């Protein structure tokens, strides 16, 4: 998983790179091209190509959030209602009480965590607050979902910002994506390179992770960023880790394990956890139901 922001900043200082604070303006486009989940331009132009009939969606910061040391997004599911309490998606390892242990699943845990809501240009327009942790785990996947104190309709009415919709179908290799970091206010562009049977990092193992092409070179503070399909504009994954030093299966150095147990290390390559399986676990009123038909998320 990605280091907390403070550790990432220290690493940059040691390297002589210098790092702007989280509230600073986005880095120039040339710099963004070299750092993935720390990606970024404040806006993305709507693009079409002669080779494709589908319209490419404009991807910006609207609906993303900044946490104390991570990124995230306000999300809804295909069947969510405007009157439902809004949800925020980030990583399991971004949970304010610390990393969930392997095999641990947290549900309905009280929380008053705050989130900085961003508009399309990356300006913080509001502070949203959690009512509880609806779901959090680092087993099989790496997600935390907070339930907020406000509904989608209230957020839309007050700030003109809609939630991002989570796709309920498996993403496809080769899909053009953007990783949108609310913490760094940067957007990174690349493609889904493929899928990993098992991604192992330290004591944690994740299933069917998405691997980015090398252009998405994510850094600390981008954990929890939504991974958005350029064509549909929907969330297909949540950014979570990358192999920094070329080590094998250690923290901050995940390794790929195939169905035969063969291990592959890809230094400098980064990963995300798919989110298509989450909508089936939330029913009417955005209520978590881990016993619902089709819900495969780990249970407590």
C-alpha positions in Angstrom: 0.0 0.0 0.0 1.1 3.5 -0.5 3.0 5.3 2.3 1.2 8.0 4.3 1.8 11.5 2.9 4.4 12.4 5.6 6.6 9.5 4.6 6.2 10.2 0.9 7.2 13.8 1.5 10.3 12.8 3.5 11.3 10.5 0.6 11.0 13.3 -1.9 13.0 15.7 0.3 15.8 13.1 0.7 15.8 12.6 -3.1 16.1 16.4 -3.5 12.9 16.6 -5.4 11.0 19.0 -3.2 7.2 18.5 -2.6 4.4 21.0 -2.5 2.0 20.8 0.4 -1.4 19.2 -0.2 -3.1 22.6 -0.6 -0.7 23.8 -3.2 -1.7 24.3 -6.9 -1.3 21.3 -9.2 2.2 20.6 -10.6 2.9 21.5 -14.3 1.7 19.0 -16.8 5.2 17.9 -17.6 5.7 16.9 -14.0 2.4 15.2 -13.8 3.3 12.9 -16.7 5.9 11.3 -14.5 3.8 10.7 -11.4 0.7 8.7 -11.6 -1.9 8.8 -8.8 -0.3 12.0 -8.0 -1.6 12.9 -11.4 -2.8 15.9 -12.6 -4.4 18.6 -14.5 -7.2 20.6 -13.1 -9.4 19.9 -16.1 -9.6 17.3 -18.8 -10.7 18.2 -22.3 -13.5 16.2 -23.9 -12.0 14.1 -26.6 -13.2 12.2 -29.6 -11.3 10.1 -32.1 -12.2 9.0 -35.6 -11.2 5.5 -34.7 -13.8 5.3 -31.9 -17.5 6.1 -32.0 -17.8 6.4 -28.2 -17.6 9.8 -26.7 -14.8 10.2 -24.2 -16.1 11.7 -20.9 -14.5 14.8 -19.4 -12.8 13.7 -16.2 -12.1 16.3 -13.6 -12.0 16.7 -9.8 -15.7 17.1 -9.2 -16.9 14.6 -6.5 -13.4 13.7 -5.4 -12.3 14.4 -1.8 -9.1 14.9 0.2 -8.5 13.1 3.4 -5.9 13.8 6.1 -3.3 11.6 4.3 -5.2 10.0 1.4 -7.5 10.6 -1.5 -11.1 9.5 -2.1 -14.4 10.2 -3.8 -18.1 10.6 -3.1 -19.7 7.6 -4.8 -23.1 6.1 -5.6 -24.3 2.9 -7.0 -26.5 2.3 -10.1 -29.6 1.8 -7.8 -28.8 4.6 -5.3 -31.5 7.3 -4.8 -30.8 11.0 -4.4 -32.3 10.8 -0.9 -29.9 8.2 0.2 -27.0 9.1 2.6 -23.9 9.8 0.5 -20.9 7.5 0.6 -17.2 8.1 0.4 -14.8 5.5 -1.1 -11.1 5.2 -0.2 -8.6 2.5 0.8 -8.8 0.1 3.7 -5.3 1.2 4.6 -6.6 4.8 4.8 -8.8 4.0 7.8 -8.2 6.5 10.6 -7.9 3.8 13.2 -5.1 2.0 11.4 -4.7 -0.8 8.9 -7.3 -3.6 9.3 -5.5 -6.9 10.1 -5.5 -9.7 7.5 -8.9 -11.4 7.8 -10.4 -8.4 9.6 -13.7 -6.8 8.3 -15.1 -3.7 10.0 -18.7 -2.7 9.6 -20.9 0.0 11.1 -18.1 1.6 13.1 -18.8 5.1 14.4 -16.7 7.8 12.7 -16.7 11.6 12.5 -13.9 11.9 9.9 -14.0 14.9 7.7 -13.4 15.1 3.9 -12.6 18.1 1.7 -15.0 18.1 -1.2 -13.5 19.4 -4.5 -15.2 21.0 -7.5 -14.3 20.4 -11.1 -11.2 22.7 -11.0 -9.9 21.1 -7.8 -11.0 23.8 -5.4 -12.2 22.7 -2.0 -15.8 23.9 -1.7 -17.0 22.1 1.4 -16.2 19.9 4.3 -18.2 16.7 4.5 -18.4 14.5 7.6 -18.8 10.8 8.2 -21.5 9.3 10.3 -19.8 5.9 10.3 -17.5 3.5 8.6 -20.0 1.4 6.7 -17.4 -1.1 5.5 -13.6 -1.5 5.7 -11.2 -4.3 5.0 -7.7 -5.1 3.5 -8.6 -8.7 2.9 -9.2 -9.7 -0.8 -9.5 -6.0 -1.6 -8.4 -2.7 0.0 -11.5 -0.5 0.6 -13.1 1.7 3.2 -16.6 3.1 2.6 -17.8 5.8 4.8 -21.5 6.9 5.2 -21.8 10.6 5.4 -24.2 12.8 7.4 -25.7 14.3 4.2 -27.6 12.9 1.2 -26.6 13.1 -2.4 -29.5 15.6 -3.0 -28.2 17.9 -0.2 -24.7 17.9 -1.5 -25.9 18.6 -5.1 -28.2 21.4 -3.9 -25.6 23.1 -1.8 -22.5 22.7 -4.0 -23.7 21.6 -7.5 -21.6 18.5 -7.3 -22.8 15.0 -8.1 -21.4 11.7 -6.9 -19.4 9.4 -9.1 -21.1 6.2 -10.1 -19.4 2.9 -9.4 -19.7 0.5 -12.4 -21.1 -2.9 -11.6 -19.3 -4.8 -14.3 -15.7 -6.1 -14.4 -13.3 -3.6 -16.1 -11.6 -4.6 -19.4 -7.9 -4.8 -20.1 -6.7 -2.0 -22.3 -9.3 0.5 -21.0 -8.1 4.1 -20.9 -8.4 5.4 -17.4 -7.7 8.4 -15.2 -6.6 8.2 -11.6 -7.9 11.3 -9.8 -6.1 12.3 -6.6 -8.1 14.7 -4.4 -5.2 15.0 -2.0 -2.7 16.2 -4.6 -5.2 17.7 -7.0 -3.7 15.9 -9.9 -5.0 13.6 -12.6 -3.0 10.8 -14.1 -3.8 9.1 -17.4 -2.9 5.5 -18.5 -4.5 2.2 -19.4 -5.4 -1.0 -17.5 -2.5 -3.2 -18.5 -4.1 -6.4 -17.1 -5.3 -8.2 -14.0 -3.4 -10.0 -11.3 -4.7 -13.3 -9.9 -3.2 -12.5 -6.4 -1.3 -9.4 -5.4 0.6 -10.0 -2.2 2.1 -7.2 0.0 3.4 -8.0 3.4 0.7 -9.8 5.3 -2.1 -8.8 3.0 -3.3 -10.5 -0.2 -5.7 -9.0 -2.8 -7.6 -10.8 -5.5 -8.0 -9.9 -9.1 -6.2 -6.5 -8.8 -5.9 -4.2 -11.8 -2.4 -3.4 -13.0 -1.7 0.0 -14.7 0.5 0.7 -17.6 3.7 2.5 -16.6 2.3 6.1 -17.2 0.4 5.9 -13.9 3.3 6.2 -11.5 1.4 6.8 -8.2 2.9 8.2 -5.0 2.1 8.6 -1.4 -1.1 10.5 -0.8 -2.8 9.1 -3.9 -4.1 6.1 -2.0 -7.9 5.8 -2.3 -8.1 7.8 -5.6 -10.9 6.7 -7.9 -9.9 5.0 -11.1 -12.3 6.3 -13.8 -13.1 4.8 -17.1 -12.5 7.5 -19.7 -15.4 6.4 -21.9 -18.1 5.8 -19.3 -17.0 8.3 -16.6 -17.6 5.6 -14.0 -15.4 4.3 -11.2 -13.9 0.9 -12.0 -11.3 0.6 -9.2 -9.6 2.4 -6.3 -5.9 3.1 -6.4 -3.9 1.4 -3.7 -0.3 0.4 -4.2 2.9 0.0 -6.3 6.3 -1.7 -6.1 8.7 1.0 -5.2 12.1 -0.7 -4.6 11.9 -4.0 -6.5 11.6 -6.1 -3.3 9.5 -9.2 -3.3 6.1 -9.2 -1.6 7.1 -6.7 1.2 5.2 -3.6 2.3 5.3 -1.0 -0.5 6.7 -3.7 -2.8 3.8 -5.9 -3.8 4.4 -9.0 -6.0 2.1 -10.7 -8.4 1.3 -14.4 -7.9 -0.3 -16.4 -10.6 -2.6 -19.5 -10.4 0.4 -21.8 -10.3 2.1 -19.9 -7.5 4.7 -18.2 -9.7 5.8 -14.8 -8.4 6.6 -11.8 -10.6 8.0 -8.5 -9.3 7.5 -5.4 -11.4 9.4 -2.5 -9.9 7.8 0.9 -10.6 4.4 -0.6 -11.6 1.3 0.4 -9.7 -2.1 -1.2 -9.0 -5.7 -0.7 -8.0 -8.4 -2.8 -6.5 -11.5 -3.4 -8.6 -14.9 -2.0 -7.3 -17.5 -3.7 -9.5 -18.3 -6.2 -6.8 -19.3 -3.5 -4.3 -22.8 -2.4 -5.6 -24.3 -5.8 -5.0 -23.6 -5.5 -1.3 -25.6 -2.3 -0.8 -29.4 -2.2 -1.0 -32.2 0.3 -0.5 -31.1 3.4 1.3 -27.4 2.5 0.6 -27.6 0.0 3.5 -24.8 -2.6 3.6 -26.1 -6.1 3.2 -23.3 -8.6 3.0 -25.8 -11.5 2.7 -27.4 -10.0 -0.4 -27.4 -12.2 -3.6 -24.3 -11.6 -5.6 -22.4 -10.0 -2.7 -18.9 -11.5 -2.5 -17.1 -9.0 -0.3 -15.4 -10.6 2.8 -17.6 -10.8 5.8 -16.7 -10.2 9.5 
